Amino acid sequence: MTDDAGSLKAAWAVLRRQWWIVVAAMVAAMAVAWLASADVPDSYVGHATIVVDVGTTKYSGMPIVDDVVRRGSGDVVRSEIASATGQSVADVASALRVTGVGNPQNSIAITYEDVDASIAEKGADAAARAIIGYTHETAAEQVEVGRQQVRASQEALKRLEEQSKQLSPGWEQGDLIYKMWNINGEILRVQNNTNIIENIYAYRGGPSATLKPGKSTRRTNVIGGTAAGLIAGLVIAAAREELLRRASSRQAET
């Protein structure tokens, strides 16, 4: 505690002596941030939402929300958005944001920023449709796997039914009936899972755009610049104090 108190007192003493450096750095950084963002125009943010059935995202072979978000921020989706909006892939990369929402994640929020409201909406909509296209492709693969399992189970069920007809009532026939009952249960389970998989991720359409005033961006930049100036000022003040201390030490030695 004593060491901490001493360090705080020393830091406060440095700040009292070098306060003008800190203030000057903050003012300079704030001015630079203001001038750099003085011409920032108003923009629009397009919004689209993909709804996630949280309880069913862990089915084998289906991507989880984090995987879908990464896909949504990748080059394939960016290229599709660029084609829809007529913009470059680089412009799309700076305008697009894809994030999972909730804990557990029950939706995917998509935003797309542009000075044109229609482009902002179109970008968000194109991103959502591209992401849903990816999830539907994956779901289609899993659905086909499920259908193959159902066909195989139905064929096995037919064979067991034929065998059962040839047996007299007894434990062997009872064993076959039990196996048939299990297969029927498996068929129903796979069919139910197939129906669920197709609807894990859903996009209802209806993108919207909201105004983002340029002054809000300027305010954010000024606050960030002021904070950066404070940090820089403290570093410069500490460095100047150390240089003065060393110079004083050398003078004392001579």
Buried (B, 14 or more C-beta within 10 A) or exposed (E): EEEEEEEEEEBEEBBEEBEEBBEBBBEBBBBBBBEEBEEBEEBBBBBBBBBBEBEBBEBEEBBEBEBBBEBBBBEEBBEBBBEBBEBEEEBBBEBBBBBBBEEEBBBBBBBBBBEBBEBBBBBBBBBBBBBBBBBBEBBEEBBEBBEEBBEEBEEBBEEBEEBBEEBEEEEEBEEBBEBBEEBEEBBEEBBEBBEBBBEBBBBEEEBBBEEBEBEEBBBEBBEBBBBBBBEBBBEBBBEBBEEEEEEEEEEEEE
